[in-house]
Structures are given as C-alpha cells and as structure tokens.
Amino acid sequence: MRLIFMGTPEFSVSVLDQLVSAGHEIACVYSQPARPAGRGKKPRPSPVQRRAEALGLPVRTPLNFKDDADRAEFAALNAEAAVVVAYGLILPQAILDAPARGCFNIHASLLPRWRGAAPIQRAIMAGDAETGVCIMQMEAGLDTGPVLLRNATPITAQDTAASLHDRLAEMGAALMVGALAKIDTLIAQPQPDEGVTYAAKIDKAEARIDWSKPASEVDRLIRGISPFPGAWFMLNGERVKVLLSNLTDGIGAAGTALDDGLTIACGEGAVRLLKVQKAGKGPQPAEVFLLGTKVPAGTTLD
C-alpha cells in the first residue's frame, strides 16, 4: 500500500522499519519538529526523523496542521492510508479524512483502558495484570476509534516502563503489518462504554517517592516511570533516582534503611532498591552504588 507514516519517539521506529520491510511504499514520514536537547540545547531531530532519513524517505515536520498549505500537501500525497504511532499531535478531521482508507493508530493499551498519553506507565503504576496493543481506526476523539485488532501481554513483577515499551513496540509493529495485509476483511469493533480510563501524561511532581505508601505502590511507581522521568529520593542533600526495585519483607519506620543493602521500609512492607543513579552519573547496580555511598541500617531517606 501507499502509506503516510506519522510518529516521533523510539516506540515508533520499529513500526516504520517493519512497514518498509513488508514492502509498503512510504510516501512521506511526518514527525514532530526537532527539539532542543542535551547540555548544549541544540535542536535534535526525533528518533523517527533520524531513522526515516537513514532509509532515504522524505520527512516533513509541521508544527501543527492549522496551515491550509500543510493540509493540502498532506492530501496531495494521495496515500491509501496513514499509520500513526505516538505522533504527538491530535489530528484535525481534514487530515483524518485525506487518505482513501483513513488513518490507523497503534495504541499501547487494551482500549478502552488507558486512553491518552502515558498508557505504558499508568498500566504498571496501577498494578494491571496485563496490557497490550490495539490497532485502531482513528477518529476525532482521544483514542476513541473502533478497534481492528488487539493483542495482550502479561505485566510481570520485573517489568519496567522501558522493558514493556520495547515488548509492546515489537508487538504493535507486527500487528499493524498484519492488519494492513488483511485490511479488506477486518471489521472494526466499537470500543465499549464501560472500562474507560485515561492515562494522563506523567507529571514530574509524581516522581518523588513517598515512603509512607505501601511497598507495592512504591515498587510500581519505581518500575512504572523507569527510566524517565525516574522515581527519586534525597540522600544527604543529593537526589538519587531509582530505576529498579522489588518487594521484600521488612518492618520499620517509613523511609528507613533496614539493612546495609538498600532495603527500605515503606508504610506497609519494604522494597529493595536494585538499580540507582546519582545526578550526573550513570545507572549503577545497588552493590556498586554502595561501594562509594554507604547507606547503613537506620539511615532515613527523604
């Protein structure tokens, strides 16, 4: 098929690769404009833009589609369909209507649960037993369109946002290729009205660990926003991120180290911190971190 591809972050890259490998003609790739990044704050193209350019595909990066010229250029591509994967813009009706067969989206949840911006993180943080990907026919509402295909996967006690992201990206890419291959026979199913939840964008204010909460909630927060923005606490006036943890036994005052190995008491139960990161440093396993930063039993983390 002649396709337009619309995506921005790393999650979208494997989808683009698989569409190209499947033999689809990519008429154009749309991505968010380059953003300032790094210490020098120089504009950095998105992962999708970089990959598309490496593949020799034309790329457009409009700020939005309010300009009539941008809408006309999109329509002039005469695409059969558009594949939209974490593009980052709500598309106006004129864009949704331009491709002959419409626009199809990969959404990283089992709709209607976790519509919105951060479905991977919210699923882990909420303690969901499973999540998945849906291929959705797009409409003007926020992730409200009918679903053509879906595939589920368990959320394990070891999953982080990063590990789940990678698994769902591969699942979504394969599912989209399969959906396009049998697009003439698939019947889109409207989403039920029951079970709708919204995955709000992660606010950095949520990232500070509240040790007074049950250990299960603390552990899910840590894994749910790892590696970005990363849950954190203060130790001797310095911010420390936690990138991985697990639940363990222990009783004590919330936020207190129960041993010399980063077992921390919570409001109920305890967590063991497995991977941490100081500001300006790389991630470290707990045992390596403790070689240079002692956290003896009885230490209080803020």
C-alpha positions in Angstrom: 0.0 0.0 0.0 1.0 3.6 -0.5 1.3 4.9 3.1 2.0 8.0 5.1 3.8 7.3 8.4 3.4 9.6 11.4 5.5 9.1 14.5 8.0 10.7 16.7 9.7 8.7 19.6 11.7 5.5 19.7 8.5 3.4 20.1 7.5 4.3 16.5 10.8 3.3 14.9 10.3 -0.5 14.8 6.9 0.1 13.2 8.4 2.1 10.4 11.1 -0.5 9.9 8.6 -3.3 9.6 6.3 -1.4 7.2 9.3 -0.9 4.9 10.4 -4.5 5.2 6.9 -5.6 4.4 7.1 -3.8 1.0 4.8 -0.9 1.7 5.5 2.4 -0.2 6.1 5.1 2.3 5.1 8.3 0.5 6.2 10.6 3.3 7.1 10.4 7.0 5.7 13.0 9.4 7.4 13.7 12.8 7.5 16.4 15.4 9.9 19.2 14.8 13.5 18.9 16.2 13.6 19.9 19.9 16.4 21.4 22.0 18.2 18.6 23.8 21.5 17.8 25.6 23.7 20.2 27.5 24.1 22.5 24.5 20.3 22.6 23.9 20.9 22.2 20.2 17.8 21.1 18.1 17.8 17.3 17.9 15.6 15.5 15.3 13.3 12.9 16.6 14.2 9.2 16.5 11.7 8.7 13.7 13.1 11.5 11.6 16.6 10.2 12.0 15.5 6.7 11.0 13.5 7.9 8.1 16.4 10.0 6.7 18.7 6.9 7.1 16.2 5.0 5.0 16.1 7.7 2.4 12.5 8.6 3.0 11.1 12.2 2.7 10.3 13.8 6.0 8.0 16.7 7.0 7.9 18.3 10.4 5.0 20.7 10.6 4.4 22.4 13.9 0.7 21.5 13.5 -1.9 21.2 10.7 -3.6 24.6 11.2 -2.0 26.0 8.0 -4.0 25.2 4.9 -0.8 24.6 2.9 0.3 21.8 5.2 -3.1 20.2 4.9 -3.0 20.5 1.1 0.5 18.9 1.0 -0.7 16.0 3.1 -3.8 15.4 0.9 -1.6 15.7 -2.3 0.4 12.6 -1.3 -2.7 10.5 -2.4 -2.0 7.9 0.2 -4.2 4.8 0.7 -3.8 5.1 4.4 -1.8 6.8 7.2 -0.2 4.8 10.0 0.1 6.9 13.2 2.2 5.8 16.1 2.9 8.2 19.0 3.0 11.1 16.7 2.3 13.7 19.4 -0.5 15.7 17.8 -4.3 15.4 17.7 -5.0 15.3 14.0 -7.8 17.5 12.6 -10.6 15.9 10.7 -9.3 17.2 7.4 -6.1 15.1 7.9 -8.1 12.0 9.1 -10.2 12.2 6.0 -7.4 12.7 3.5 -6.1 9.1 3.0 -8.5 6.9 1.0 -8.8 4.2 3.7 -8.3 6.6 6.7 -5.8 6.7 9.5 -4.8 3.8 11.6 -3.2 4.0 15.0 -1.2 1.7 17.2 -2.1 2.3 20.8 -0.1 0.7 23.7 -3.0 -0.4 25.8 -6.1 -2.7 25.7 -8.6 0.0 24.8 -10.8 1.5 26.2 -8.5 1.2 29.3 -5.7 3.8 29.3 -6.6 6.1 26.5 -4.2 9.1 26.4 -0.5 10.0 26.6 1.1 7.5 29.1 -0.6 4.1 28.8 2.5 2.0 29.5 3.5 3.9 32.6 -0.1 4.0 34.0 -0.7 0.3 33.5 2.4 -0.6 35.6 1.7 2.1 38.2 -1.9 0.9 38.6 -0.9 -2.7 39.1 -2.6 -4.1 36.0 -2.1 -7.8 35.4 -1.9 -7.3 31.6 -1.8 -4.7 28.9 -1.3 -4.9 25.1 -1.6 -3.1 21.8 -4.6 -2.2 19.7 -4.9 -1.3 16.0 -7.5 1.5 16.0 -9.3 3.3 13.1 -8.7 6.9 14.1 -11.5 9.5 14.7 -11.6 13.0 16.2 -11.9 11.8 19.8 -8.9 11.0 22.0 -8.3 7.3 21.3 -12.0 6.6 20.9 -12.0 4.9 17.5 -13.1 1.4 16.7 -10.5 -1.4 17.1 -9.5 -3.7 14.3 -7.0 -6.0 16.1 -5.7 -6.4 19.6 -3.0 -8.4 21.4 -2.4 -8.8 25.1 0.7 -9.5 27.2 1.2 -10.0 31.0 2.8 -7.3 33.1 5.4 -9.1 35.3 6.8 -8.1 38.6 10.1 -7.4 36.8 8.7 -5.1 34.1 9.7 -1.5 33.9 8.3 1.1 31.5 11.4 0.5 29.4 11.0 -3.3 29.1 7.3 -3.1 28.5 7.8 -0.3 25.9 10.2 -2.5 23.9 7.9 -5.5 24.0 4.8 -3.5 23.0 6.7 -1.7 20.2 7.5 -5.1 18.6 4.0 -6.4 19.2 2.5 -3.3 17.7 4.7 -3.3 14.6 3.8 -6.9 13.8 0.1 -6.4 14.5 0.0 -3.3 12.2 1.7 -5.2 9.4 -0.8 -8.0 9.8 -3.8 -5.6 9.9 -2.7 -3.9 6.7 -2.3 -7.3 5.0 -6.0 -8.2 5.6 -7.5 -4.7 5.8 -10.3 -5.7 3.4 -11.6 -8.4 5.6 -11.2 -6.9 9.1 -14.3 -5.5 10.8 -13.6 -2.6 13.3 -15.3 -3.1 16.6 -16.6 -0.1 18.5 -15.0 0.4 21.9 -17.3 -0.4 24.8 -18.6 2.4 27.0 -17.6 0.5 30.2 -14.0 0.4 31.4 -12.8 3.7 30.0 -9.7 5.2 31.8 -7.3 7.9 30.9 -3.5 7.8 31.0 -2.6 11.3 31.9 0.9 12.5 31.0 3.4 11.8 33.8 3.9 14.9 35.9 7.4 15.2 37.3 5.8 16.0 40.7 4.7 12.4 40.8 8.2 11.1 40.7 9.3 11.8 44.2 9.0 8.6 46.3 6.6 8.8 49.2 7.9 6.1 51.5 4.7 6.3 53.7 2.8 4.5 50.9 2.6 0.7 50.8 5.6 -1.1 49.3 3.6 -2.4 46.4 2.7 1.2 45.3 6.3 2.4 45.8 7.6 -0.5 43.7 5.1 0.1 40.9 6.0 3.8 40.8 9.7 3.0 40.5 9.2 0.5 37.7 6.4 2.4 36.0 8.5 5.6 35.4 11.9 3.9 34.8 14.0 5.2 33.2 12.2 8.5 32.6 11.5 10.7 34.5 12.6 8.2 37.1 11.4 7.9 40.7 13.8 9.6 43.2 14.6 10.4 46.8 17.0 12.6 48.7 20.1 11.2 50.5 22.4 13.6 52.3 21.1 16.5 50.3 21.6 14.8 46.9 18.9 13.5 44.6 19.1 9.7 43.8 17.0 8.1 41.1 15.7 4.5 41.5 15.4 2.6 38.2 14.6 -0.9 39.5 13.3 -2.4 42.7 11.5 -5.4 44.1 9.2 -6.2 47.0 10.7 -7.8 50.1 9.9 -8.5 53.7 10.6 -5.9 56.4 9.0 -3.6 59.0 10.2 -0.2 60.2 9.7 3.5 60.1 8.8 4.6 56.5 11.9 5.6 54.5 14.3 3.9 56.9 17.1 1.6 55.7 16.5 -1.8 57.3 20.0 -3.2 56.4 23.2 -2.0 54.7 21.9 -3.2 51.3 19.2 -0.7 50.4 16.2 -2.4 51.8 13.9 0.4 52.6 10.8 0.3 54.9 7.6 1.7 53.5 4.2 2.4 55.1 3.5 -1.3 54.6 6.2 -3.8 53.9 9.6 -2.9 52.2 11.3 -2.6 48.9 14.9 -3.5 47.9 16.4 -0.9 45.6 18.3 -2.8 42.8 19.5 -0.1 40.4 20.0 3.6 41.3 21.5 6.7 39.7 23.1 9.8 41.2 22.7 13.1 39.4 25.2 13.4 36.6 26.2 9.8 36.9 25.2 6.6 35.0 22.9 3.9 36.4 24.5 1.6 38.9 23.5 -1.8 40.5 22.9 -1.2 44.1 26.0 -3.2 45.2 28.2 -0.9 43.1 26.5 2.3 44.3 27.1 1.2 47.9 30.8 0.9 47.4 31.0 4.6 47.1 28.0 5.7 49.1 27.3 4.0 52.4 23.6 3.7 53.4 23.8 1.9 56.8 20.8 0.5 58.6 18.9 3.2 60.3 19.6 5.8 57.6 16.5 7.8 56.7 15.8 8.6 53.1 13.8 11.8 52.3 
